[in-house]
Amino acid sequence: MTETWRKCCSLKQLSLEHEEPILFVVSQWQKEQKPSVMYLVYRWIIGVFFFTTFLISVCVVKHPDADLSFKAKWLIYLTNWGYTICTLQSLISAMALSICVLALRLRKYLNLQSITLKFYKLYWMLNVIATDTALEITILYWSLIYDDKVISFNAMNFFLHANNSVLMMIDLFVVAYPTRLLHCCYSVVFGICYIVFSVIFYAAGGISRKGNVYIYKILDWRKPLTTTVICLAALALVVVIHVTCWGLHKFRIWMHSKCVPEAGTH
């Protein structure tokens, strides 16, 4: 057990290197480690859903006549930062798998697969950030931000603040590649970047879509001590979420070994 933890926490685990890049275009539940059409269909369903809801959120359907300044403020919200990462990683995964499946069908283009798999590090990092951030957003939004007296509950609210976590959790149990403990650093850095952005936004006199000097009430830098404590707690929550995802990935591997013993584990 000690050896396992030592291995999981070694500095090598910070790397995005993996000896089997093929794992990033196959599912844990496949019997053969090669790109499959069934998995491709799954990846595009997730990708198209994320992309469609992403476009709807950008278009500000509730305020079609809003000026450019109002629309540009879509960029200031953590929800939209997180959803953008979710969308990017889902599309990269779907496109990479499409190329790999095509290369397998057209054997003279097999080199396309090896070229495409070189991008697995980018996808892996984005996926880690997307998963941790989606869960963080869901927890913080519904526990500290959502107020049914002020905010209406509708389909887009659900998609952006709840369904994002549902899809990323489903994905965690479908993919074949591992979750590394020390990869939580990527999500923490992403969180720090947003915190720094919120400080700059406040210092520059930024105004939210609701006319407030803060983006979220819990990020009110007029109360620096309270807000700093909240930010540190949020970063700690990211680590807890990532460790939980690591545990779920171990459970996925164990479940796979019990359900598909002849296939072994990835």
C-alpha positions, 0 to 999 in steps of 0.5 A: 500500500505504501509503495502504491501511494509513493508511486502515485505521488512521485513527481513523475506523475505530474507529467502528461506522458503515457506509455500507451497513447492508444488508451485515449481513443478507446473505452475501458469497456472494449475487448480490443484496444483499437478505435471502434465505431461504437465508441466514436458514436458515443464521443460525437453524441457528447461532443455535439451536445456540449457544442450545441449548448455552448453556442446557445449560452453564447448567443444570449437567448434570453437577451437577444437585443443586448448590446455588445458590452453585455454579450462580451461579459459572457466571458467573465463567468467561471461557469462559462470558462468551465463549459468552454473547457468541457466543450473543447475537450469533448470535440478534440476527443471526438475528432481525434477518434474520428481520424483514428477510425478513418485511418484504421479503415483506410490502411494506407493512411495508418500514419494518421493515427500516430500523428493524431495520438500526439495530441493526447497530452492536450486532451488529457490536461483539458479533460482533467480541468473540465472534470474537476471544474465541472464538479466544482461549479456544480457544488458551489453554484447550487450550494452558495450562488443559486437563489430561486427568488432571484435566478430562474431554473430553466433548461440552460441553467441545468445544462450549465450547472448540473448536466456538465458534471453528469456528463463528465462523471459518465465519461470518467467511467467510460474512458480507458486512460487513468486519472493521476493524483498529481494532475490536480495541479492543472485544475488548481492552476486553472482556479488560480487563474480565474481568481486572479482574473476576478481581482483584476476585473474588480480593480479595473472597475468591472461591472457584471451583467447584473450591474454589480462590482463583483462577478459572484457574490462570494467573490466580492473583493470589497471584503478581501479577507472573507473572499480570500478564505473562500478562494482558498477553500474553493481551491482545496475543494478542487483537490478533494474533487480530484482525489475523489475522481482518482478513487472513482477511476480505481473503482472503474478499473476494479469493476472492469476486472470483475465484469470483463475478466477475460479482457484484463485491465487497461 
